[in-house]
């Protein structure tokens, strides 16, 4: 079984590295004053478990009855066939209606259900960046109608994908990447519980490669501890998205800025990466294949701006333009 599941936090007190944010969420639960929320942050930083902990603290044993968790990627990304075969929607789904109309019906049905022994219930949308513009418009109207008896929580790695009409109705909550020392300490705890060991050098590499993602760090640690051959983190962490990021640099060097822009956008749209994760993939390419201080500075500046919830697509396009202008030849800027 995966260590990330075995050692998943059981409650708010076990969530590491997000003490300030979790404290606010628990205060909402204790005062029973929960606003609509837009919870954002990279993968593996504790967003989903924090929402679950909020619900458990708010409702106790009835938390599952009062909490509806829907995956936007499942609702809208897999088409009508996925809705038709999902037993949760058997009483709501209408085969003769469009996907977006079915989505409206499903959200309205869940939002209109009376809470059990509570003033309001929670409706959580995970992967909220997968909500289309039409779906978000429908959700906005539902939020307005049922705000007295239902609180909406959107969980996403890409907050810029949420339309202003919804974002303005939500309290923004940001889960930052975890500090290296926090990840190292948690890995040591898990290794001790599992009775496993990893060489100190490998542990340092895992912490560095995780880039603030605790779930990824735990996965790497389990592979390293259980591997019967030499642990090669470089091979393990090399991915399809890394190859796509490499092709973005190739396009810039060839003077094809439009292609580089499409490639980088595909990492978010098709592969589901957040903008900061895209920057991380580009950073890995720079470390492997380039040695230019301007690249490191440009990536760091872009990462800093994205930490402050700047528009993802604008900042990545600006990053590519800066790389083309400051690093590569004049031919690469001709297409700008």
Secondary structure per residue as TSV (DSSP state, phi and psi in degrees):
chain	resnum	aa	ss	phi	psi
A	1	X	-	360.0	149.0
A	2	X	-	-68.6	135.0
A	3	X	H	-61.8	-32.8
A	4	X	H	-63.0	-26.1
A	5	X	H	-87.4	-41.1
A	6	X	H	-60.7	-42.0
A	7	X	T	-104.7	23.7
A	8	X	-	-64.4	137.1
A	9	X	-	-54.9	139.2
A	10	X	S	-90.2	-16.1
A	11	X	S	-165.7	-179.3
A	12	X	G	-62.4	-31.2
A	13	X	G	-70.4	-15.0
A	14	X	G	-98.7	-3.3
A	15	X	-	-77.6	123.9
A	16	X	-	-104.8	148.4
A	17	X	S	80.6	-1.8
A	18	X	-	-130.5	37.7
A	19	X	H	-58.5	-42.7
A	20	X	H	-66.2	-45.6
A	21	X	H	-65.7	-45.5
A	22	X	H	-62.5	-36.9
A	23	X	H	-60.2	-40.6
A	24	X	H	-63.7	-43.7
A	25	X	H	-63.5	-41.2
A	26	X	H	-68.8	-31.6
A	27	X	H	-64.6	-40.8
A	28	X	H	-57.6	-43.4
A	29	X	H	-66.7	-44.0
A	30	X	H	-66.5	-34.5
A	31	X	H	-90.4	-3.9
A	32	X	T	52.6	41.0
A	33	X	-	-129.3	84.8
A	34	X	-	-105.8	120.4
A	35	X	-	-85.7	168.9
A	36	X	-	-61.2	142.7
A	37	X	E	-134.4	144.9
A	38	X	E	-114.4	101.4
A	39	X	E	-98.4	121.1
A	40	X	E	-130.4	163.9
A	41	X	E	151.0	164.6
A	42	X	-	-64.0	168.0
A	43	X	T	-63.0	149.5
A	44	X	T	73.2	24.1
A	45	X	S	-109.3	-0.1
A	46	X	S	103.5	15.4
A	47	X	H	-63.9	-51.5
A	48	X	H	-66.6	-43.1
A	49	X	H	-68.9	-29.1
A	50	X	H	-67.3	-40.8
A	51	X	H	-64.7	-42.4
A	52	X	H	-62.4	-40.4
A	53	X	H	-65.8	-37.8
A	54	X	H	-59.1	-47.1
A	55	X	H	-63.8	-42.6
A	56	X	H	-64.1	-40.5
A	57	X	H	-70.7	-32.2
A	58	X	H	-77.0	-42.5
A	59	X	H	-111.7	-13.8
A	60	X	G	68.4	-131.5
A	61	X	G	-68.1	-19.2
A	62	X	G	-96.5	19.2
A	63	X	T	-64.4	-35.7
A	64	X	T	-70.3	-35.0
A	65	X	T	-69.4	-28.1
A	66	X	T	-101.6	6.4
A	67	X	E	-128.3	122.2
A	68	X	E	-109.1	117.8
A	69	X	E	-110.7	117.3
A	70	X	E	-119.9	138.0
A	71	X	E	-92.1	116.2
A	72	X	H	-62.4	-33.2
A	73	X	H	-64.4	-38.1
A	74	X	H	-72.9	-41.4
A	75	X	H	-65.1	-41.1
A	76	X	H	-115.2	-19.7
A	77	X	H	-86.9	-20.3
A	78	X	S	-105.7	2.7
A	79	X	-	81.2	-179.7
A	80	X	H	-65.4	-29.2
A	81	X	H	-61.5	-35.3
A	82	X	H	-67.6	-39.1
A	83	X	H	-67.7	-37.7
A	84	X	H	-65.7	-33.1
A	85	X	H	-94.8	-4.7
A	86	X	-	-85.2	117.0
A	87	X	G	-64.6	-21.5
A	88	X	G	-64.1	-27.9
A	89	X	G	-107.5	14.0
A	90	X	T	-59.3	-36.5
A	91	X	T	-84.6	-9.0
A	92	X	T	-111.2	-37.4
A	93	X	-	-64.0	137.1
A	94	X	-	-122.7	115.4
A	95	X	T	-63.3	-29.3
A	96	X	T	-82.5	-4.5
A	97	X	S	-103.1	158.8
A	98	X	-	-71.3	168.2
A	99	X	H	-60.2	-45.4
A	100	X	H	-68.3	-35.7
A	101	X	H	-67.2	-40.8
A	102	X	H	-62.4	-39.7
A	103	X	H	-59.2	-46.5
A	104	X	H	-57.9	-44.5
A	105	X	H	-63.8	-42.0
A	106	X	H	-64.1	-48.4
A	107	X	H	-62.9	-44.8
A	108	X	H	-61.7	-41.2
A	109	X	H	-63.5	-47.4
A	110	X	H	-67.0	-39.8
A	111	X	H	-67.2	-29.7
A	112	X	H	-83.7	-10.6
A	113	X	S	-66.2	136.3
A	114	X	-	-71.1	136.9
A	115	X	-	-68.0	156.4
A	116	X	S	-97.6	111.2
A	117	X	S	54.5	41.1
A	118	X	S	-153.5	162.9
A	119	X	S	-79.4	-26.9
A	120	X	-	-153.9	163.3
A	121	X	E	-114.8	171.9
A	122	X	E	-111.3	135.5
A	123	X	E	-120.4	116.7
A	124	X	E	-110.2	128.7
A	125	X	E	-109.7	107.0
A	126	X	E	-83.8	155.3
A	127	X	T	54.5	44.5
A	128	X	G	-63.1	-18.3
A	129	X	G	-65.0	-15.5
A	130	X	G	-82.2	-7.1
A	131	X	-	-70.4	123.8
A	132	X	-	-72.2	168.8
A	133	X	H	-58.7	-44.4
A	134	X	H	-64.0	-40.0
A	135	X	H	-65.2	-39.6
A	136	X	H	-67.9	-36.5
A	137	X	H	-62.5	-42.1
A	138	X	H	-65.2	-39.9
A	139	X	H	-64.7	-37.8
A	140	X	H	-58.6	-45.5
A	141	X	H	-66.0	-36.4
A	142	X	H	-67.2	-39.0
A	143	X	H	-60.1	-41.6
A	144	X	H	-64.3	-40.3
A	145	X	H	-75.9	-37.0
A	146	X	H	-113.7	19.2
A	147	X	T	-63.7	-23.4
A	148	X	T	-72.8	-30.3
A	149	X	T	-119.0	3.6
A	150	X	E	-147.2	130.7
A	151	X	E	-106.8	133.4
A	152	X	E	-103.2	132.1
A	153	X	E	-124.8	120.5
A	154	X	E	-105.2	125.4
A	155	X	E	-112.5	125.1
A	156	X	E	-152.7	155.9
A	157	X	S	-94.1	-7.9
A	158	X	-	-134.5	82.3
A	159	X	G	-63.6	-24.2
A	160	X	G	-68.0	-13.5
A	161	X	G	-78.0	-9.3
A	162	X	S	-90.9	129.3
A	163	X	-	-67.4	150.3
A	164	X	H	-56.1	-34.1
A	165	X	H	-60.8	-31.2
A	166	X	H	-89.4	-44.7
A	167	X	H	-57.4	-36.8
A	168	X	T	-70.2	-17.6
A	169	X	T	-92.0	-3.3
A	170	X	S	-117.3	146.1
A	171	X	E	-79.6	121.6
A	172	X	E	-76.6	129.9
A	173	X	E	-125.0	123.2
A	174	X	E	-114.2	126.9
A	175	X	E	-99.4	111.1
A	176	X	-	-79.6	156.5
A	177	X	-	-56.6	143.6
A	178	X	-	-74.4	145.0
A	179	X	-	-65.8	149.5
A	180	X	H	-58.0	-40.8
A	181	X	H	-67.0	-33.3
A	182	X	H	-65.5	-44.5
A	183	X	H	-64.4	-44.2
A	184	X	H	-60.6	-44.0
A	185	X	H	-64.0	-41.0
A	186	X	H	-67.9	-39.5
A	187	X	H	-62.6	-40.9
A	188	X	H	-63.2	-38.0
A	189	X	H	-62.9	-45.4
A	190	X	H	-66.7	-42.2
A	191	X	H	-60.9	-39.5
A	192	X	H	-65.0	-42.3
A	193	X	H	-65.9	-33.9
A	194	X	H	-87.1	-7.1
A	195	X	T	66.2	33.5
A	196	X	-	-116.9	162.4
A	197	X	-	-135.1	152.1
A	198	X	-	-136.6	136.3
A	199	X	-	-54.8	144.6
A	200	X	H	-57.3	-37.9
A	201	X	H	-64.6	-41.3
A	202	X	H	-65.6	-38.5
A	203	X	H	-63.1	-41.3
A	204	X	H	-62.2	-41.0
A	205	X	H	-64.7	-39.9
A	206	X	H	-63.9	-45.6
A	207	X	H	-60.0	-42.9
A	208	X	H	-67.1	-42.7
A	209	X	H	-69.4	-25.5
A	210	X	H	-66.6	-27.3
A	211	X	T	53.8	44.6
A	212	X	T	84.7	0.6
A	213	X	-	-98.5	104.2
A	214	X	H	-67.5	-38.0
A	215	X	H	-61.6	-42.6
A	216	X	H	-64.4	-40.6
A	217	X	H	-61.7	-41.8
A	218	X	H	-64.9	-39.7
A	219	X	H	-62.5	-46.2
A	220	X	H	-62.0	-40.6
A	221	X	H	-64.2	-40.3
A	222	X	H	-64.5	-42.7
A	223	X	H	-63.2	-43.5
A	224	X	H	-63.8	-40.5
A	225	X	H	-72.2	-32.7
A	226	X	H	-99.3	-3.9
A	227	X	-	-70.5	135.2
A	228	X	S	-92.6	-3.1
A	229	X	S	-127.3	178.6
A	230	X	-	-58.3	136.1
A	231	X	-	-83.9	117.0
A	232	X	-	-111.7	96.1
A	233	X	H	-66.0	-33.1
A	234	X	H	-62.2	-45.2
A	235	X	H	-67.1	-37.6
A	236	X	H	-66.8	-42.2
A	237	X	H	-85.7	-11.3
A	238	X	-	-72.4	130.6
A	239	X	-	-137.7	174.9
A	240	X	H	-62.5	-39.0
A	241	X	H	-64.1	-31.9
A	242	X	H	-65.2	-39.5
A	243	X	H	-66.0	-36.8
A	244	X	H	-64.8	-42.1
A	245	X	H	-62.0	-37.8
A	246	X	H	-61.4	-40.3
A	247	X	H	-66.6	-26.8
A	248	X	H	-65.0	-42.8
A	249	X	H	-64.6	-39.2
A	250	X	H	-60.9	-39.0
A	251	X	H	-66.9	-40.4
A	252	X	H	-64.1	-44.8
A	253	X	H	-62.1	-30.4
A	254	X	T	-82.9	-1.2
A	255	X	T	84.4	12.4
A	256	X	-	-104.2	80.6
A	257	X	H	-66.1	-37.9
A	258	X	H	-60.5	-40.7
A	259	X	H	-66.4	-42.2
A	260	X	H	-60.9	-40.6
A	261	X	H	-62.7	-43.8
A	262	X	H	-65.1	-39.4
A	263	X	H	-63.7	-46.3
A	264	X	H	-66.1	-41.1
A	265	X	H	-64.2	-32.7
A	266	X	H	-65.4	-28.5
A	267	X	H	-63.1	-32.7
A	268	X	H	-84.8	-44.6
A	269	X	H	-76.6	-46.6
A	270	X	T	-91.7	-34.1
A	271	X	T	-99.5	-8.9
A	272	X	-	75.2	18.9
A	273	X	-	-78.7	149.1
A	274	X	-	-77.3	166.1
A	275	X	H	-61.4	-38.7
A	276	X	H	-68.7	-32.2
A	277	X	H	-69.8	-34.1
A	278	X	H	-62.8	-44.8
A	279	X	H	-59.4	-38.6
A	280	X	H	-63.4	-40.3
A	281	X	H	-64.6	-42.2
A	282	X	H	-63.2	-36.7
A	283	X	H	-64.7	-38.5
A	284	X	H	-64.1	-37.5
A	285	X	H	-64.4	-42.5
A	286	X	H	-60.6	-42.0
A	287	X	H	-65.5	-34.9
A	288	X	H	-79.9	-40.5
A	289	X	H	-120.3	-11.8
A	290	X	-	-130.5	157.5
A	291	X	-	-142.2	74.3
A	292	X	-	-135.4	119.1
A	293	X	H	-60.6	-31.0
A	294	X	H	-63.5	-32.5
A	295	X	H	-65.7	-44.2
A	296	X	H	-62.4	-41.1
A	297	X	H	-67.3	-43.0
A	298	X	H	-62.5	-43.4
A	299	X	H	-65.6	-40.7
A	300	X	H	-65.1	-41.0
A	301	X	H	-63.4	-43.7
A	302	X	H	-63.6	-42.0
A	303	X	H	-62.7	-39.5
A	304	X	H	-64.1	-44.1
A	305	X	H	-64.9	-39.3
A	306	X	H	-68.8	-26.0
A	307	X	H	-64.4	-22.3
A	308	X	T	-100.8	24.9
A	309	X	T	61.4	33.3
A	310	X	-	-69.7	162.1
A	311	X	-	-61.8	125.1
A	312	X	H	-60.8	-52.2
A	313	X	H	-67.0	-40.1
A	314	X	H	-62.0	-45.5
A	315	X	H	-68.5	-37.4
A	316	X	H	-69.8	-38.6
A	317	X	H	-63.9	-40.2
A	318	X	H	-64.3	-37.0
A	319	X	H	-63.3	-46.8
A	320	X	H	-62.0	-42.2
A	321	X	H	-63.0	-39.3
A	322	X	H	-67.1	-41.5
A	323	X	H	-61.6	-44.7
A	324	X	H	-62.7	-39.6
A	325	X	H	-75.6	-42.7
A	326	X	H	-96.0	-20.5
A	327	X	T	-112.4	-49.2
A	328	X	S	-94.2	178.1
A	329	X	-	-68.9	168.9
A	330	X	H	-62.4	-26.1
A	331	X	H	-62.2	-32.8
A	332	X	H	-72.0	-19.5
A	333	X	H	-93.1	-6.1
A	334	X	T	-65.8	-27.7
A	335	X	T	-87.3	-4.6
A	336	X	-	-72.7	360.0
